Amino acid sequence: MGVTFFDPPGKPEVRIARALYEDSKGVHRCRFTLAHEYIHVHVHNPLYQKGAIVRRQEQHCTGDETLALRPRVDWMEWQASYAAGALRMPISRLKLVAEACLGKINVAPVPVESPRATDLKQRVSEAFFVSAEAARVRLTQLGYLANQSAI
C-alpha cells in the first residue's frame, strides 16, 4: 500500500497507493500508512545517508506488516509500524483513555475477545481516529489486551 525508495545521497521518495486516499472507507489505513512511511523517512533514511546501508533499497509496506504485533524478519518494517502506532496513539494519551474505560486499578490485561476489550478498542479508535485493528495492536503491544491463553 505504501513504498519508500532510498537512493542516497538523494532524498527518499514515498509512494502511496491511490486506492488508499480515494476510498473514504480507507481513511484510517491511509493515515496509518502515511505515519508508517514517515517513520521510514525520518528514522531509516539517516542509515542510508551515512552508508550503514549501502545498496538501493525499497521498503514495501503491506497491510499485514503494518499492523504486526511482533517483529518479523524485517526489523525496519516492524520498527516503522510500531513507531507509526506510537505516533498515532501516544502512550500518555492512550493511558488516559484506557483508565477512563477500565479504571485505574487492575486495568490490564483484558482478554482481547471480551466486551471490555471491545469497548476499549472502540474508544481508542474514536479518540485517535484509527481503525479498531490498529487500536487492538497498540493496546496489545502495551499490555492492555491479551489473548485468553496469555492471561
C-alpha positions as CSV (number, residue, x, y, z in Angstrom):
1,M,0.0,0.0,0.0
2,G,3.0,2.3,0.5
3,V,6.6,2.2,-0.5
4,T,9.7,4.3,0.3
5,F,12.6,4.4,-2.1
6,F,16.0,5.2,-0.7
7,D,18.7,6.3,-3.2
8,P,21.5,8.3,-1.4
9,P,22.6,10.9,-1.5
10,G,19.2,12.0,-2.7
11,K,16.1,12.3,-0.6
12,P,13.8,9.3,-0.1
13,E,10.8,9.0,-2.4
14,V,7.5,7.9,-0.8
15,R,4.6,6.5,-2.9
16,I,1.2,5.7,-1.5
17,A,-1.4,3.6,-3.4
18,R,-4.1,5.8,-4.9
19,A,-6.8,3.5,-3.6
20,L,-5.8,4.4,0.0
21,Y,-6.8,8.0,-0.3
22,E,-9.5,7.7,-2.8
23,D,-11.6,5.2,-0.8
24,S,-13.4,7.1,2.0
25,K,-13.6,3.8,3.9
26,G,-9.8,3.5,3.9
27,V,-9.1,6.8,5.7
28,H,-7.7,5.0,8.8
29,R,-5.4,2.8,6.7
30,C,-4.3,5.8,4.7
31,R,-3.4,7.9,7.8
32,F,-1.6,4.9,9.4
33,T,0.3,4.2,6.1
34,L,1.4,7.9,5.9
35,A,2.7,7.7,9.5
36,H,4.5,4.4,8.7
37,E,6.2,5.8,5.6
38,Y,7.1,9.0,7.6
39,I,9.0,6.8,10.1
40,H,10.9,5.1,7.3
41,V,12.0,8.6,6.0
42,H,12.7,10.1,9.5
43,V,14.3,7.0,11.2
44,H,15.7,4.8,8.4
45,N,16.9,7.4,5.8
46,P,19.8,8.5,8.0
47,L,21.1,4.9,7.9
48,Y,21.2,5.1,4.1
49,Q,22.7,8.5,4.1
50,K,25.5,7.5,6.5
51,G,26.3,4.5,4.4
52,A,25.2,2.0,7.1
53,I,23.1,0.5,4.4
54,V,24.8,0.9,1.0
55,R,22.6,-0.6,-1.6
56,R,19.5,1.0,-3.2
57,Q,16.6,-0.1,-1.1
58,E,12.8,-0.1,-1.3
59,Q,10.6,-0.5,1.8
60,H,7.4,-2.1,0.6
61,C,4.7,-2.0,3.2
62,T,1.6,-4.1,3.2
63,G,-1.4,-4.2,5.5
64,D,-0.3,-7.4,7.1
65,E,3.1,-6.0,8.0
66,T,2.0,-2.6,9.2
67,L,-0.2,-4.0,11.9
68,A,2.0,-6.8,13.1
69,L,2.2,-7.5,16.9
70,R,5.6,-8.9,16.9
71,P,8.7,-8.3,14.9
72,R,9.1,-10.4,11.8
73,V,12.2,-10.9,9.7
74,D,12.2,-7.3,8.5
75,W,13.1,-5.1,11.5
76,M,12.8,-1.9,9.6
77,E,9.1,-2.7,8.7
78,W,8.4,-3.7,12.3
79,Q,10.0,-0.5,13.6
80,A,8.1,1.7,11.2
81,S,4.8,0.0,12.2
82,Y,5.5,0.2,15.9
83,A,6.6,3.8,15.7
84,A,3.6,4.7,13.5
85,G,1.3,3.3,16.1
86,A,3.1,5.3,18.8
87,L,2.9,8.4,16.7
88,R,-0.9,8.0,16.1
89,M,-1.7,6.8,19.6
90,P,0.8,8.3,22.1
91,I,1.1,6.2,25.3
92,S,0.4,9.1,27.6
93,R,-3.0,9.8,26.0
94,L,-3.8,6.2,25.4
95,K,-3.2,5.5,29.1
96,L,-5.8,8.2,29.9
97,V,-8.4,6.6,27.6
98,A,-7.7,3.1,29.0
99,E,-8.0,4.3,32.6
100,A,-11.3,6.1,31.8
101,C,-12.6,2.9,30.2
102,L,-11.2,0.3,32.6
103,G,-10.5,2.2,35.8
104,K,-7.1,3.0,37.3
105,I,-6.8,-0.2,39.5
106,N,-6.0,-3.6,37.9
107,V,-6.7,-2.4,34.4
108,A,-4.7,-4.9,32.4
109,P,-4.5,-7.2,30.7
110,V,-8.1,-7.6,29.5
111,P,-9.0,-10.7,27.4
112,V,-8.9,-9.5,23.7
113,E,-12.3,-11.0,22.9
114,S,-14.1,-9.7,26.0
115,P,-16.8,-7.0,26.0
116,R,-14.5,-4.7,28.0
117,A,-11.8,-5.1,25.3
118,T,-14.3,-4.3,22.5
119,D,-15.3,-1.2,24.4
120,L,-11.7,-0.2,24.9
121,K,-10.8,-0.7,21.3
122,Q,-13.8,1.3,20.2
123,R,-12.9,4.2,22.5
124,V,-9.3,4.2,21.4
125,S,-10.4,4.0,17.7
126,E,-12.6,7.1,18.2
127,A,-10.2,9.0,20.3
128,F,-7.3,8.7,17.9
129,F,-9.1,8.3,14.6
130,V,-7.6,4.9,13.9
131,S,-9.1,1.5,12.9
132,A,-10.2,-0.9,15.6
133,E,-7.5,-3.2,14.3
134,A,-4.7,-0.6,14.8
135,A,-6.1,0.1,18.3
136,R,-6.1,-3.6,19.1
137,V,-2.5,-4.0,18.0
138,R,-1.3,-0.9,20.0
139,L,-3.3,-2.0,23.1
140,T,-1.8,-5.5,22.9
141,Q,1.7,-4.2,22.4
142,L,1.3,-2.1,25.6
143,G,-0.1,-4.9,27.6
144,Y,-3.7,-3.6,27.9
145,L,-5.1,-6.6,25.9
146,A,-4.1,-10.2,25.9
147,N,-5.2,-13.5,24.4
148,Q,-7.1,-15.8,26.7
149,S,-4.1,-18.2,26.7
150,A,-1.7,-15.4,27.8
151,I,-3.7,-14.4,30.8
